[in-house]
């Protein structure tokens, strides 16, 4: 596996895990950019949005574009059952890092 592919898979897991921690299982792309920046440094917004579109295409999230007051155009991501199942290790999505075992 290449370094770039590993970065993509790790970022996708970070996105799903962060959404799973949210009370309403939703976040906007700007907040998710901050999460991804902690895992994979120096990736532009377009790269993060590409990961969101990929997760949407796999059915792990629902993604809609919206305009938020003060933020402008953003993508709103909502975790789906499949995405939660991946985070909780019930079902796996190829192309997303597997969650670590709990210690």
The 8 nearest C-alpha neighbors of each residue, nearest first, counted from 0:
[[1, 4, 5, 2, 3, 6, 8, 94],
 [0, 2, 4, 3, 5, 6, 7, 8],
 [1, 3, 5, 4, 6, 0, 7, 8],
 [4, 2, 6, 5, 1, 7, 0, 8],
 [3, 5, 7, 1, 6, 2, 8, 0],
 [6, 4, 2, 8, 3, 7, 9, 1],
 [7, 5, 3, 9, 4, 8, 10, 2],
 [8, 6, 4, 10, 5, 9, 11, 3],
 [7, 9, 95, 96, 5, 11, 10, 6],
 [10, 8, 6, 12, 96, 11, 7, 5],
 [11, 9, 13, 7, 12, 8, 35, 6],
 [12, 10, 14, 8, 13, 9, 95, 7],
 [11, 13, 15, 9, 14, 10, 95, 96],
 [14, 12, 10, 16, 11, 15, 17, 9],
 [15, 13, 11, 17, 12, 16, 10, 18],
 [14, 16, 12, 18, 17, 13, 19, 82],
 [15, 17, 19, 13, 18, 14, 12, 86],
 [18, 16, 20, 14, 19, 15, 13, 21],
 [17, 19, 24, 15, 21, 20, 16, 25],
 [20, 18, 16, 17, 24, 21, 15, 83],
 [21, 19, 17, 18, 16, 22, 24, 23],
 [22, 20, 24, 18, 23, 19, 25, 17],
 [21, 23, 24, 20, 25, 19, 18, 26],
 [22, 24, 25, 21, 77, 18, 26, 19],
 [25, 23, 21, 18, 78, 19, 77, 22],
 [26, 24, 77, 23, 76, 18, 21, 78],
 [27, 25, 76, 75, 30, 18, 28, 31],
 [26, 28, 75, 29, 74, 30, 76, 73],
 [27, 29, 31, 74, 30, 73, 32, 75],
 [30, 28, 32, 31, 27, 33, 73, 74],
 [31, 29, 33, 32, 28, 27, 26, 34],
 [30, 32, 28, 34, 33, 29, 35, 27],
 [33, 31, 29, 35, 30, 34, 28, 36],
 [34, 32, 36, 31, 30, 35, 37, 29],
 [35, 33, 31, 32, 36, 37, 30, 13],
 [34, 36, 32, 38, 37, 33, 10, 39],
 [37, 35, 40, 33, 39, 38, 34, 32],
 [38, 36, 35, 34, 39, 40, 33, 32],
 [39, 37, 35, 36, 40, 10, 34, 9],
 [40, 38, 36, 35, 37, 6, 10, 41],
 [41, 39, 36, 42, 38, 37, 35, 43],
 [42, 40, 43, 39, 36, 44, 35, 37],
 [41, 43, 40, 46, 44, 39, 47, 36],
 [44, 42, 46, 45, 41, 47, 32, 48],
 [43, 45, 47, 46, 48, 42, 32, 29],
 [44, 46, 48, 43, 47, 49, 42, 50],
 [47, 45, 49, 43, 44, 48, 42, 50],
 [48, 46, 50, 44, 49, 45, 51, 32],
 [47, 49, 51, 45, 50, 46, 44, 52],
 [50, 48, 46, 52, 47, 51, 45, 53],
 [51, 49, 53, 47, 48, 52, 54, 11],
 [50, 52, 48, 54, 49, 53, 55, 47],
 [53, 51, 55, 49, 50, 54, 56, 48],
 [52, 54, 50, 56, 55, 51, 49, 57],
 [55, 53, 57, 51, 59, 56, 52, 60],
 [54, 56, 60, 52, 58, 53, 57, 61],
 [55, 57, 53, 54, 58, 52, 59, 60],
 [58, 56, 54, 55, 59, 53, 60, 92],
 [57, 59, 55, 56, 60, 54, 81, 61],
 [60, 58, 82, 81, 54, 79, 57, 55],
 [61, 59, 78, 55, 79, 77, 58, 54],
 [60, 62, 77, 55, 76, 78, 79, 63],
 [61, 63, 76, 75, 55, 60, 74, 77],
 [64, 62, 75, 74, 65, 76, 61, 73],
 [65, 63, 74, 73, 75, 62, 72, 66],
 [64, 66, 73, 72, 74, 67, 63, 75],
 [65, 67, 72, 71, 73, 68, 64, 70],
 [66, 68, 70, 71, 69, 65, 72, 73],
 [69, 67, 70, 71, 66, 72, 65, 73],
 [68, 70, 71, 67, 66, 72, 73, 29],
 [71, 69, 67, 68, 72, 66, 73, 29],
 [70, 72, 66, 67, 69, 68, 73, 65],
 [73, 71, 66, 65, 67, 70, 64, 74],
 [74, 72, 65, 64, 28, 66, 27, 71],
 [73, 75, 64, 28, 63, 27, 65, 76],
 [76, 74, 27, 63, 62, 26, 64, 28],
 [77, 75, 62, 25, 26, 61, 27, 60],
 [78, 76, 25, 61, 60, 24, 79, 62],
 [77, 79, 60, 24, 82, 18, 59, 25],
 [80, 78, 60, 82, 81, 59, 83, 77],
 [79, 81, 83, 82, 84, 78, 59, 60],
 [82, 80, 84, 59, 79, 83, 85, 58],
 [81, 83, 59, 79, 85, 84, 80, 78],
 [84, 82, 86, 80, 85, 81, 87, 19],
 [83, 85, 89, 81, 87, 90, 82, 86],
 [86, 84, 88, 91, 90, 82, 83, 87],
 [87, 85, 83, 88, 84, 16, 98, 82],
 [86, 88, 84, 85, 89, 83, 98, 90],
 [89, 87, 85, 86, 90, 84, 91, 98],
 [90, 88, 84, 87, 85, 91, 86, 83],
 [91, 89, 85, 84, 88, 92, 81, 87],
 [90, 92, 85, 93, 88, 89, 97, 84],
 [91, 93, 95, 94, 85, 90, 57, 82],
 [94, 92, 95, 91, 96, 8, 97, 57],
 [93, 95, 8, 92, 96, 7, 11, 4],
 [96, 94, 8, 93, 12, 11, 92, 97],
 [97, 95, 8, 9, 12, 98, 94, 11],
 [96, 98, 95, 99, 91, 12, 85, 88],
 [99, 97, 86, 96, 100, 88, 12, 85],
 [100, 98, 101, 97, 96, 102, 88, 86],
 [99, 101, 102, 98, 88, 97, 87, 86],
 [102, 100, 99, 98, 87, 88, 86, 97],
 [101, 100, 99, 98, 87, 88, 97, 86]]
